[in-house]
């Protein structure tokens, strides 16, 4: 059975750690725990923004949003993780920042839908 190792290439800035207990992690595992909490929150926000935006789009917009999201997932995976014979590695800081950026992009599209109408060309 292949063993997969989840390793971090964590070079997280202090801004990635949201609460004071995470300001100065004592070791890499504390840093992993704290950064994972931030990643989970960003992923939750991304999913909420995706759902909110999707509900405002027509059929063509929904298809474009879905294909854009799948392309973004591939790009995130290719940029923030790698598979080697020794294991599978994820740069959680990269995944977190990329997810935060995508969540903001989706939120901006929601804002456009509300204020000026949905623009499928921007999806």
Number of C-alpha atoms within 10 A of each C-alpha: 3 7 9 13 13 12 14 18 15 15 12 17 10 11 9 19 20 13 11 8 11 18 15 12 16 10 8 13 11 14 21 20 14 19 22 18 16 21 22 13 15 22 18 14 19 21 14 15 21 21 13 15 23 18 11 15 19 12 10 10 19 17 15 17 20 15 13 13 16 12 12 15 15 12 12 18 16 11 14 19 18 12 12 9 8 10 13 15 17 19 19 23 22 21 20 24 18 21 23 19 14 22 21 16 17 25 19 14 22 23 14 15 16 12 9 8 13 19 13 16 7 11 17
